[in-house]
Amino acid sequence: MHTLPTPVMNYAKETLARLVALPTVSAENRAIPETAQLVKELLEELGLQVEIHPTAGAPVVYAEGGGDGPTLLFYNHYDVQPADPLELWESDPFTLTERDGRLYGRGASDDKGEIVARLAALRWLQQEHGHLPFRVKFVIEGEEEIGSPNLEPYVEEHRNRLSTDAVIWEAGGVDAAGRPLVYCGLKGIVGLELRCKTTAYDLHSSLGAIVQNPLYRLAAAVASLRDRDGKVLVKGFYDQVRPLTDLEEETLGRIPDESPALMKEYGLNSFLGGVSGHALYKKYLAEPVININGIHGGYGGPGSKTVLPAEGFVKMDIRLVPDQEPRHIVDLVKAHLQEHGFDEIEVIALEFGEHPARSDLASPWVKTALEACREVYGQEPVVWPNCAGSGPMYPFTHMLGAPVLGLGI
């Protein structure tokens, strides 16, 4: 396996420590301006032309430079998730700490570590060639961890300036056997909340004989949405799903089956629907799913409290695949609940979320990325048509028309 020279690796570790030290929690609007400024300075050290572009939320750091020829655009984000609960950390989350050859800190992987990996690689290329032998652009935003609410209008506004031959996405990694993963898309997502209120205030549970319990209604509503194997029962839910191409089917079939190791890691006896191998990866990566994130209402403290709650709510997310449209899926869920007699349940779209995106696996850029992975890792890379997670990839595939590849550290 190829490794970067020691000075470049030292630069990477020192730079990552500087970035991790900033508590850039977008959900709490912490350290946003100073992190954007540091990212700007780091990009300028590479000789790139850098600008901080304001948005309705956190600013986007844009950079451009390098030589002529093909253009690569790097998408990354400088914000991180909250570090809570702090008591579960073995070290300060905002101090980069090394233990047993691993680096720990909030953002050490997602996504400050990925930013530094790009910077270190480009720094090495400059040292090897005396210049960057191709053109590079960076779009580094500060709101990915809260759904990137301002990125799509940003890409639309700057689409001509962002023109590129290919996009290298923010994150990636290796599988359990150390094989590099390359992915070419992401699932979309939409968040929902189901609310039900049946009485003016909490009542004594003895009244449950004659008064409707909102938690029963919510439980019945949620149970109506899918079957025991996870298939969604909402009418029209699968109508917009884009059929997989022959190449996508073949690619899914070539993914090494790690289901036994995953079951052990997760503490499972089996996966939903008893799937494994090709069927597991097809279900995981290429099919939409409805998830329950939490059911809330009534009493949850110690002991017993004989209460009939007045109201309750359910938080959900729906993971989408091309070409499902978030708003349309919300409308289908509303129609399903009305059709099944749950008229009193209010459906709130927490956010219209993110569209799914998937690049063409036949793109020459995908072939080039796989060849690079073989050279660096000395083994065959694993290709996913798309990740099961979600992110703001759609504006790049839809508006820029460029193939997007996820490659990570």
Contacts in CASP RR format, 6 or more apart in sequence:
PFRMAT RR
TARGET T0000
AUTHOR 0000-0000-0000
METHOD contacts of the structure
MODEL  1
MHTLPTPVMNYAKETLARLVALPTVSAENRAIPETAQLVKELLEELGLQV
EIHPTAGAPVVYAEGGGDGPTLLFYNHYDVQPADPLELWESDPFTLTERD
GRLYGRGASDDKGEIVARLAALRWLQQEHGHLPFRVKFVIEGEEEIGSPN
LEPYVEEHRNRLSTDAVIWEAGGVDAAGRPLVYCGLKGIVGLELRCKTTA
YDLHSSLGAIVQNPLYRLAAAVASLRDRDGKVLVKGFYDQVRPLTDLEEE
TLGRIPDESPALMKEYGLNSFLGGVSGHALYKKYLAEPVININGIHGGYG
GPGSKTVLPAEGFVKMDIRLVPDQEPRHIVDLVKAHLQEHGFDEIEVIAL
EFGEHPARSDLASPWVKTALEACREVYGQEPVVWPNCAGSGPMYPFTHML
GAPVLGLGI
1 376 0 8 1.000
1 377 0 8 1.000
1 378 0 8 1.000
2 375 0 8 1.000
2 376 0 8 1.000
3 9 0 8 1.000
4 12 0 8 1.000
4 120 0 8 1.000
4 121 0 8 1.000
4 124 0 8 1.000
5 124 0 8 1.000
5 127 0 8 1.000
8 120 0 8 1.000
8 123 0 8 1.000
8 124 0 8 1.000
8 127 0 8 1.000
9 120 0 8 1.000
11 120 0 8 1.000
11 123 0 8 1.000
12 116 0 8 1.000
12 117 0 8 1.000
12 119 0 8 1.000
12 120 0 8 1.000
13 96 0 8 1.000
13 103 0 8 1.000
15 42 0 8 1.000
15 116 0 8 1.000
15 119 0 8 1.000
15 120 0 8 1.000
16 96 0 8 1.000
16 103 0 8 1.000
16 108 0 8 1.000
16 112 0 8 1.000
16 113 0 8 1.000
16 116 0 8 1.000
17 95 0 8 1.000
17 96 0 8 1.000
18 38 0 8 1.000
19 35 0 8 1.000
19 38 0 8 1.000
19 39 0 8 1.000
19 78 0 8 1.000
19 107 0 8 1.000
19 112 0 8 1.000
19 113 0 8 1.000
19 115 0 8 1.000
19 116 0 8 1.000
20 94 0 8 1.000
20 95 0 8 1.000
20 96 0 8 1.000
20 105 0 8 1.000
20 106 0 8 1.000
20 107 0 8 1.000
20 108 0 8 1.000
20 112 0 8 1.000
21 94 0 8 1.000
21 95 0 8 1.000
21 96 0 8 1.000
22 31 0 8 1.000
22 34 0 8 1.000
22 35 0 8 1.000
22 38 0 8 1.000
22 94 0 8 1.000
23 30 0 8 1.000
23 31 0 8 1.000
23 80 0 8 1.000
23 83 0 8 1.000
23 94 0 8 1.000
23 106 0 8 1.000
24 30 0 8 1.000
24 31 0 8 1.000
24 32 0 8 1.000
24 35 0 8 1.000
24 78 0 8 1.000
24 79 0 8 1.000
24 80 0 8 1.000
24 112 0 8 1.000
24 142 0 8 1.000
25 31 0 8 1.000
25 79 0 8 1.000
25 80 0 8 1.000
25 81 0 8 1.000
25 82 0 8 1.000
25 83 0 8 1.000
25 145 0 8 1.000
26 32 0 8 1.000
26 58 0 8 1.000
26 79 0 8 1.000
26 80 0 8 1.000
26 142 0 8 1.000
26 143 0 8 1.000
26 144 0 8 1.000
26 145 0 8 1.000
26 146 0 8 1.000
27 81 0 8 1.000
27 82 0 8 1.000
27 145 0 8 1.000
27 146 0 8 1.000
28 82 0 8 1.000
32 58 0 8 1.000
32 59 0 8 1.000
32 79 0 8 1.000
32 142 0 8 1.000
33 59 0 8 1.000
35 78 0 8 1.000
35 79 0 8 1.000
35 142 0 8 1.000
36 52 0 8 1.000
36 58 0 8 1.000
36 59 0 8 1.000
36 61 0 8 1.000
36 78 0 8 1.000
36 142 0 8 1.000
37 52 0 8 1.000
39 61 0 8 1.000
39 78 0 8 1.000
39 115 0 8 1.000
39 140 0 8 1.000
40 50 0 8 1.000
40 52 0 8 1.000
40 61 0 8 1.000
40 63 0 8 1.000
42 115 0 8 1.000
42 119 0 8 1.000
43 50 0 8 1.000
43 61 0 8 1.000
43 63 0 8 1.000
43 119 0 8 1.000
43 138 0 8 1.000
44 50 0 8 1.000
46 63 0 8 1.000
46 119 0 8 1.000
46 122 0 8 1.000
46 123 0 8 1.000
46 126 0 8 1.000
46 132 0 8 1.000
47 65 0 8 1.000
48 63 0 8 1.000
48 64 0 8 1.000
48 65 0 8 1.000
48 66 0 8 1.000
48 136 0 8 1.000
48 138 0 8 1.000
49 63 0 8 1.000
49 64 0 8 1.000
49 65 0 8 1.000
50 61 0 8 1.000
50 62 0 8 1.000
50 63 0 8 1.000
51 61 0 8 1.000
51 62 0 8 1.000
51 63 0 8 1.000
52 59 0 8 1.000
52 60 0 8 1.000
52 61 0 8 1.000
52 62 0 8 1.000
53 59 0 8 1.000
53 60 0 8 1.000
53 61 0 8 1.000
53 62 0 8 1.000
53 154 0 8 1.000
53 158 0 8 1.000
55 143 0 8 1.000
55 150 0 8 1.000
55 151 0 8 1.000
55 153 0 8 1.000
55 154 0 8 1.000
56 149 0 8 1.000
56 150 0 8 1.000
56 153 0 8 1.000
57 143 0 8 1.000
57 149 0 8 1.000
57 150 0 8 1.000
58 79 0 8 1.000
58 141 0 8 1.000
58 142 0 8 1.000
58 143 0 8 1.000
58 150 0 8 1.000
59 142 0 8 1.000
60 139 0 8 1.000
60 140 0 8 1.000
60 141 0 8 1.000
60 142 0 8 1.000
60 151 0 8 1.000
60 154 0 8 1.000
61 78 0 8 1.000
61 138 0 8 1.000
61 139 0 8 1.000
61 140 0 8 1.000
61 141 0 8 1.000
62 137 0 8 1.000
62 138 0 8 1.000
62 139 0 8 1.000
62 140 0 8 1.000
62 158 0 8 1.000
62 161 0 8 1.000
63 136 0 8 1.000
63 137 0 8 1.000
63 138 0 8 1.000
63 140 0 8 1.000
64 135 0 8 1.000
64 136 0 8 1.000
64 137 0 8 1.000
64 138 0 8 1.000
65 132 0 8 1.000
65 135 0 8 1.000
65 136 0 8 1.000
65 137 0 8 1.000
66 131 0 8 1.000
66 132 0 8 1.000
66 134 0 8 1.000
66 135 0 8 1.000
66 136 0 8 1.000
67 131 0 8 1.000
67 132 0 8 1.000
67 133 0 8 1.000
67 134 0 8 1.000
67 135 0 8 1.000
68 134 0 8 1.000
68 135 0 8 1.000
69 134 0 8 1.000
69 135 0 8 1.000
70 134 0 8 1.000
70 135 0 8 1.000
70 165 0 8 1.000
70 166 0 8 1.000
71 134 0 8 1.000
71 135 0 8 1.000
71 136 0 8 1.000
71 137 0 8 1.000
71 163 0 8 1.000
71 164 0 8 1.000
71 165 0 8 1.000
71 166 0 8 1.000
72 134 0 8 1.000
72 135 0 8 1.000
72 136 0 8 1.000
72 137 0 8 1.000
72 164 0 8 1.000
72 165 0 8 1.000
72 166 0 8 1.000
72 167 0 8 1.000
72 168 0 8 1.000
73 136 0 8 1.000
73 137 0 8 1.000
73 138 0 8 1.000
73 139 0 8 1.000
73 162 0 8 1.000
73 164 0 8 1.000
73 166 0 8 1.000
73 167 0 8 1.000
73 168 0 8 1.000
73 396 0 8 1.000
73 400 0 8 1.000
73 402 0 8 1.000
74 118 0 8 1.000
74 136 0 8 1.000
74 137 0 8 1.000
74 138 0 8 1.000
74 139 0 8 1.000
74 140 0 8 1.000
74 167 0 8 1.000
74 168 0 8 1.000
75 139 0 8 1.000
75 140 0 8 1.000
75 167 0 8 1.000
75 168 0 8 1.000
75 169 0 8 1.000
75 170 0 8 1.000
75 393 0 8 1.000
75 396 0 8 1.000
75 404 0 8 1.000
76 111 0 8 1.000
76 114 0 8 1.000
76 115 0 8 1.000
76 118 0 8 1.000
76 138 0 8 1.000
76 139 0 8 1.000
76 140 0 8 1.000
76 141 0 8 1.000
76 170 0 8 1.000
77 111 0 8 1.000
77 140 0 8 1.000
77 141 0 8 1.000
77 142 0 8 1.000
77 143 0 8 1.000
77 144 0 8 1.000
77 145 0 8 1.000
77 148 0 8 1.000
77 170 0 8 1.000
78 111 0 8 1.000
78 112 0 8 1.000
78 115 0 8 1.000
78 140 0 8 1.000
78 141 0 8 1.000
78 142 0 8 1.000
79 141 0 8 1.000
79 142 0 8 1.000
79 143 0 8 1.000
79 144 0 8 1.000
79 145 0 8 1.000
79 146 0 8 1.000
80 106 0 8 1.000
80 107 0 8 1.000
80 110 0 8 1.000
80 111 0 8 1.000
80 112 0 8 1.000
80 145 0 8 1.000
81 106 0 8 1.000
81 110 0 8 1.000
81 145 0 8 1.000
83 89 0 8 1.000
83 93 0 8 1.000
83 94 0 8 1.000
83 106 0 8 1.000
86 93 0 8 1.000
90 99 0 8 1.000
90 104 0 8 1.000
91 97 0 8 1.000
91 99 0 8 1.000
91 104 0 8 1.000
91 105 0 8 1.000
93 105 0 8 1.000
93 106 0 8 1.000
94 105 0 8 1.000
94 106 0 8 1.000
95 105 0 8 1.000
96 103 0 8 1.000
96 104 0 8 1.000
96 105 0 8 1.000
96 108 0 8 1.000
97 103 0 8 1.000
97 104 0 8 1.000
97 105 0 8 1.000
98 104 0 8 1.000
107 113 0 8 1.000
109 171 0 8 1.000
109 409 0 8 1.000
110 170 0 8 1.000
110 171 0 8 1.000
111 144 0 8 1.000
111 170 0 8 1.000
111 171 0 8 1.000
113 409 0 8 1.000
114 170 0 8 1.000
114 171 0 8 1.000
114 172 0 8 1.000
114 408 0 8 1.000
114 409 0 8 1.000
115 140 0 8 1.000
117 408 0 8 1.000
117 409 0 8 1.000
118 138 0 8 1.000
118 168 0 8 1.000
122 132 0 8 1.000
122 136 0 8 1.000
125 132 0 8 1.000
125 133 0 8 1.000
126 132 0 8 1.000
137 162 0 8 1.000
137 164 0 8 1.000
139 154 0 8 1.000
139 155 0 8 1.000
139 162 0 8 1.000
141 148 0 8 1.000
141 150 0 8 1.000
141 151 0 8 1.000
141 154 0 8 1.000
141 392 0 8 1.000
143 149 0 8 1.000
143 150 0 8 1.000
143 151 0 8 1.000
144 151 0 8 1.000
144 170 0 8 1.000
144 391 0 8 1.000
144 392 0 8 1.000
147 351 0 8 1.000
147 353 0 8 1.000
147 354 0 8 1.000
147 391 0 8 1.000
147 392 0 8 1.000
148 354 0 8 1.000
148 391 0 8 1.000
148 392 0 8 1.000
149 351 0 8 1.000
151 392 0 8 1.000
151 395 0 8 1.000
152 392 0 8 1.000
152 394 0 8 1.000
152 395 0 8 1.000
155 162 0 8 1.000
155 395 0 8 1.000
155 396 0 8 1.000
155 399 0 8 1.000
155 400 0 8 1.000
156 395 0 8 1.000
156 399 0 8 1.000
159 399 0 8 1.000
159 400 0 8 1.000
162 400 0 8 1.000
163 400 0 8 1.000
164 400 0 8 1.000
164 402 0 8 1.000
165 365 0 8 1.000
165 402 0 8 1.000
166 363 0 8 1.000
166 365 0 8 1.000
166 402 0 8 1.000
166 403 0 8 1.000
166 404 0 8 1.000
166 405 0 8 1.000
167 396 0 8 1.000
167 400 0 8 1.000
167 402 0 8 1.000
167 403 0 8 1.000
167 404 0 8 1.000
167 405 0 8 1.000
168 404 0 8 1.000
168 405 0 8 1.000
168 406 0 8 1.000
168 407 0 8 1.000
169 183 0 8 1.000
169 185 0 8 1.000
169 393 0 8 1.000
169 404 0 8 1.000
169 405 0 8 1.000
169 406 0 8 1.000
169 407 0 8 1.000
170 406 0 8 1.000
171 406 0 8 1.000
171 408 0 8 1.000
172 181 0 8 1.000
172 183 0 8 1.000
172 406 0 8 1.000
172 407 0 8 1.000
172 408 0 8 1.000
172 409 0 8 1.000
173 180 0 8 1.000
173 181 0 8 1.000
173 407 0 8 1.000
173 408 0 8 1.000
173 409 0 8 1.000
174 180 0 8 1.000
174 181 0 8 1.000
174 377 0 8 1.000
175 181 0 8 1.000
175 256 0 8 1.000
175 258 0 8 1.000
175 382 0 8 1.000
176 258 0 8 1.000
176 261 0 8 1.000
177 256 0 8 1.000
177 258 0 8 1.000
178 377 0 8 1.000
178 379 0 8 1.000
179 256 0 8 1.000
179 377 0 8 1.000
179 379 0 8 1.000
179 380 0 8 1.000
179 381 0 8 1.000
179 382 0 8 1.000
180 373 0 8 1.000
180 376 0 8 1.000
180 377 0 8 1.000
180 379 0 8 1.000
180 381 0 8 1.000
180 382 0 8 1.000
180 407 0 8 1.000
180 408 0 8 1.000
181 381 0 8 1.000
181 382 0 8 1.000
181 383 0 8 1.000
181 384 0 8 1.000
181 408 0 8 1.000
182 366 0 8 1.000
182 369 0 8 1.000
182 370 0 8 1.000
182 373 0 8 1.000
182 381 0 8 1.000
182 382 0 8 1.000
182 383 0 8 1.000
182 384 0 8 1.000
182 405 0 8 1.000
182 406 0 8 1.000
182 407 0 8 1.000
183 383 0 8 1.000
183 384 0 8 1.000
183 385 0 8 1.000
183 386 0 8 1.000
183 387 0 8 1.000
183 405 0 8 1.000
183 406 0 8 1.000
184 358 0 8 1.000
184 359 0 8 1.000
184 360 0 8 1.000
184 361 0 8 1.000
184 363 0 8 1.000
184 366 0 8 1.000
184 383 0 8 1.000
184 384 0 8 1.000
184 385 0 8 1.000
184 386 0 8 1.000
184 403 0 8 1.000
184 404 0 8 1.000
184 405 0 8 1.000
184 406 0 8 1.000
185 356 0 8 1.000
185 357 0 8 1.000
185 358 0 8 1.000
185 359 0 8 1.000
185 384 0 8 1.000
185 385 0 8 1.000
185 386 0 8 1.000
185 387 0 8 1.000
185 393 0 8 1.000
185 397 0 8 1.000
185 404 0 8 1.000
185 406 0 8 1.000
186 354 0 8 1.000
186 356 0 8 1.000
186 357 0 8 1.000
186 358 0 8 1.000
186 386 0 8 1.000
186 387 0 8 1.000
186 389 0 8 1.000
186 390 0 8 1.000
186 391 0 8 1.000
186 393 0 8 1.000
187 288 0 8 1.000
187 319 0 8 1.000
187 320 0 8 1.000
187 321 0 8 1.000
187 356 0 8 1.000
187 386 0 8 1.000
187 387 0 8 1.000
187 388 0 8 1.000
187 389 0 8 1.000
187 390 0 8 1.000
188 319 0 8 1.000
188 320 0 8 1.000
188 321 0 8 1.000
188 324 0 8 1.000
188 326 0 8 1.000
188 353 0 8 1.000
188 354 0 8 1.000
188 355 0 8 1.000
188 356 0 8 1.000
188 357 0 8 1.000
188 389 0 8 1.000
188 390 0 8 1.000
188 391 0 8 1.000
188 394 0 8 1.000
189 317 0 8 1.000
189 318 0 8 1.000
189 319 0 8 1.000
189 320 0 8 1.000
189 326 0 8 1.000
189 353 0 8 1.000
189 354 0 8 1.000
189 389 0 8 1.000
189 390 0 8 1.000
189 391 0 8 1.000
190 317 0 8 1.000
190 318 0 8 1.000
190 320 0 8 1.000
190 326 0 8 1.000
190 329 0 8 1.000
190 330 0 8 1.000
190 349 0 8 1.000
190 351 0 8 1.000
190 352 0 8 1.000
190 353 0 8 1.000
191 315 0 8 1.000
191 316 0 8 1.000
191 317 0 8 1.000
191 318 0 8 1.000
191 349 0 8 1.000
191 350 0 8 1.000
191 351 0 8 1.000
191 353 0 8 1.000
192 315 0 8 1.000
192 316 0 8 1.000
192 317 0 8 1.000
192 318 0 8 1.000
192 330 0 8 1.000
192 333 0 8 1.000
192 347 0 8 1.000
192 348 0 8 1.000
192 349 0 8 1.000
192 350 0 8 1.000
193 313 0 8 1.000
193 314 0 8 1.000
193 315 0 8 1.000
193 316 0 8 1.000
193 347 0 8 1.000
193 348 0 8 1.000
193 350 0 8 1.000
194 218 0 8 1.000
194 221 0 8 1.000
194 222 0 8 1.000
194 313 0 8 1.000
194 314 0 8 1.000
194 316 0 8 1.000
194 337 0 8 1.000
194 345 0 8 1.000
194 346 0 8 1.000
194 347 0 8 1.000
194 348 0 8 1.000
195 311 0 8 1.000
195 312 0 8 1.000
195 313 0 8 1.000
195 345 0 8 1.000
195 346 0 8 1.000
195 348 0 8 1.000
196 214 0 8 1.000
196 215 0 8 1.000
196 217 0 8 1.000
196 218 0 8 1.000
196 221 0 8 1.000
196 311 0 8 1.000
196 312 0 8 1.000
196 313 0 8 1.000
196 344 0 8 1.000
196 345 0 8 1.000
196 346 0 8 1.000
197 214 0 8 1.000
197 310 0 8 1.000
197 311 0 8 1.000
197 312 0 8 1.000
197 344 0 8 1.000
198 211 0 8 1.000
198 212 0 8 1.000
198 213 0 8 1.000
198 214 0 8 1.000
198 217 0 8 1.000
198 310 0 8 1.000
198 311 0 8 1.000
198 344 0 8 1.000
199 211 0 8 1.000
199 308 0 8 1.000
199 310 0 8 1.000
200 310 0 8 1.000
201 310 0 8 1.000
202 298 0 8 1.000
202 307 0 8 1.000
202 308 0 8 1.000
202 309 0 8 1.000
202 310 0 8 1.000
203 211 0 8 1.000
203 307 0 8 1.000
203 308 0 8 1.000
203 310 0 8 1.000
204 306 0 8 1.000
204 307 0 8 1.000
204 308 0 8 1.000
205 306 0 8 1.000
205 307 0 8 1.000
205 308 0 8 1.000
206 306 0 8 1.000
207 308 0 8 1.000
208 308 0 8 1.000
211 308 0 8 1.000
213 308 0 8 1.000
213 309 0 8 1.000
214 297 0 8 1.000
214 309 0 8 1.000
214 310 0 8 1.000
214 311 0 8 1.000
214 312 0 8 1.000
215 295 0 8 1.000
215 297 0 8 1.000
215 298 0 8 1.000
215 309 0 8 1.000
215 312 0 8 1.000
217 342 0 8 1.000
217 344 0 8 1.000
217 345 0 8 1.000
218 295 0 8 1.000
218 312 0 8 1.000
218 313 0 8 1.000
218 314 0 8 1.000
218 345 0 8 1.000
219 295 0 8 1.000
220 342 0 8 1.000
221 314 0 8 1.000
221 337 0 8 1.000
221 340 0 8 1.000
221 342 0 8 1.000
221 345 0 8 1.000
222 292 0 8 1.000
222 295 0 8 1.000
222 314 0 8 1.000
222 316 0 8 1.000
224 233 0 8 1.000
224 336 0 8 1.000
224 337 0 8 1.000
224 340 0 8 1.000
224 342 0 8 1.000
225 232 0 8 1.000
225 233 0 8 1.000
225 234 0 8 1.000
225 290 0 8 1.000
225 333 0 8 1.000
225 336 0 8 1.000
226 232 0 8 1.000
226 233 0 8 1.000
226 290 0 8 1.000
227 233 0 8 1.000
228 273 0 8 1.000
229 272 0 8 1.000
229 273 0 8 1.000
229 274 0 8 1.000
230 272 0 8 1.000
230 273 0 8 1.000
230 289 0 8 1.000
230 290 0 8 1.000
232 238 0 8 1.000
232 288 0 8 1.000
232 289 0 8 1.000
232 290 0 8 1.000
233 336 0 8 1.000
234 290 0 8 1.000
234 332 0 8 1.000
234 333 0 8 1.000
234 336 0 8 1.000
235 332 0 8 1.000
235 335 0 8 1.000
235 336 0 8 1.000
235 339 0 8 1.000
236 332 0 8 1.000
237 288 0 8 1.000
237 329 0 8 1.000
237 332 0 8 1.000
238 288 0 8 1.000
240 323 0 8 1.000
240 324 0 8 1.000
240 325 0 8 1.000
240 328 0 8 1.000
241 287 0 8 1.000
241 288 0 8 1.000
241 321 0 8 1.000
241 322 0 8 1.000
241 323 0 8 1.000
241 324 0 8 1.000
242 321 0 8 1.000
242 322 0 8 1.000
242 323 0 8 1.000
242 358 0 8 1.000
244 252 0 8 1.000
244 286 0 8 1.000
244 385 0 8 1.000
245 361 0 8 1.000
247 361 0 8 1.000
247 362 0 8 1.000
248 286 0 8 1.000
248 361 0 8 1.000
248 385 0 8 1.000
251 361 0 8 1.000
251 383 0 8 1.000
251 384 0 8 1.000
251 385 0 8 1.000
252 278 0 8 1.000
252 281 0 8 1.000
252 282 0 8 1.000
252 285 0 8 1.000
252 286 0 8 1.000
252 385 0 8 1.000
253 278 0 8 1.000
253 281 0 8 1.000
254 382 0 8 1.000
254 383 0 8 1.000
255 277 0 8 1.000
255 278 0 8 1.000
255 281 0 8 1.000
255 382 0 8 1.000
255 383 0 8 1.000
255 384 0 8 1.000
256 382 0 8 1.000
257 276 0 8 1.000
257 277 0 8 1.000
257 278 0 8 1.000
257 280 0 8 1.000
257 281 0 8 1.000
259 271 0 8 1.000
259 275 0 8 1.000
259 276 0 8 1.000
259 277 0 8 1.000
259 280 0 8 1.000
262 268 0 8 1.000
263 269 0 8 1.000
263 270 0 8 1.000
263 271 0 8 1.000
271 280 0 8 1.000
272 283 0 8 1.000
275 283 0 8 1.000
281 384 0 8 1.000
284 388 0 8 1.000
285 384 0 8 1.000
285 385 0 8 1.000
285 386 0 8 1.000
285 387 0 8 1.000
285 388 0 8 1.000
286 321 0 8 1.000
286 385 0 8 1.000
286 386 0 8 1.000
287 321 0 8 1.000
288 318 0 8 1.000
288 319 0 8 1.000
288 320 0 8 1.000
288 321 0 8 1.000
288 324 0 8 1.000
289 318 0 8 1.000
289 319 0 8 1.000
290 316 0 8 1.000
290 318 0 8 1.000
291 316 0 8 1.000
291 317 0 8 1.000
291 318 0 8 1.000
291 319 0 8 1.000
292 314 0 8 1.000
292 315 0 8 1.000
292 316 0 8 1.000
293 315 0 8 1.000
293 316 0 8 1.000
293 317 0 8 1.000
294 314 0 8 1.000
294 315 0 8 1.000
294 316 0 8 1.000
295 314 0 8 1.000
296 312 0 8 1.000
296 313 0 8 1.000
296 314 0 8 1.000
296 315 0 8 1.000
297 309 0 8 1.000
297 311 0 8 1.000
297 312 0 8 1.000
297 313 0 8 1.000
298 307 0 8 1.000
298 309 0 8 1.000
298 312 0 8 1.000
299 305 0 8 1.000
299 307 0 8 1.000
299 309 0 8 1.000
315 350 0 8 1.000
318 329 0 8 1.000
318 333 0 8 1.000
319 388 0 8 1.000
319 389 0 8 1.000
319 390 0 8 1.000
320 326 0 8 1.000
320 329 0 8 1.000
320 355 0 8 1.000
320 356 0 8 1.000
321 356 0 8 1.000
321 358 0 8 1.000
321 386 0 8 1.000
322 356 0 8 1.000
322 357 0 8 1.000
322 358 0 8 1.000
323 356 0 8 1.000
324 356 0 8 1.000
325 355 0 8 1.000
326 349 0 8 1.000
326 352 0 8 1.000
326 353 0 8 1.000
326 354 0 8 1.000
326 355 0 8 1.000
327 349 0 8 1.000
327 352 0 8 1.000
330 347 0 8 1.000
330 349 0 8 1.000
330 352 0 8 1.000
333 347 0 8 1.000
334 347 0 8 1.000
337 343 0 8 1.000
337 345 0 8 1.000
337 347 0 8 1.000
354 390 0 8 1.000
354 391 0 8 1.000
354 392 0 8 1.000
354 393 0 8 1.000
354 394 0 8 1.000
355 394 0 8 1.000
355 398 0 8 1.000
356 386 0 8 1.000
356 390 0 8 1.000
356 394 0 8 1.000
357 386 0 8 1.000
357 393 0 8 1.000
357 394 0 8 1.000
357 396 0 8 1.000
357 397 0 8 1.000
357 398 0 8 1.000
357 404 0 8 1.000
358 385 0 8 1.000
358 386 0 8 1.000
358 397 0 8 1.000
359 366 0 8 1.000
359 397 0 8 1.000
359 403 0 8 1.000
359 404 0 8 1.000
359 405 0 8 1.000
360 366 0 8 1.000
360 403 0 8 1.000
361 383 0 8 1.000
361 385 0 8 1.000
363 403 0 8 1.000
365 403 0 8 1.000
365 405 0 8 1.000
366 383 0 8 1.000
366 403 0 8 1.000
366 405 0 8 1.000
369 405 0 8 1.000
369 407 0 8 1.000
370 381 0 8 1.000
370 383 0 8 1.000
373 381 0 8 1.000
373 407 0 8 1.000
374 380 0 8 1.000
374 381 0 8 1.000
393 404 0 8 1.000
396 402 0 8 1.000
396 404 0 8 1.000
397 403 0 8 1.000
397 404 0 8 1.000
END
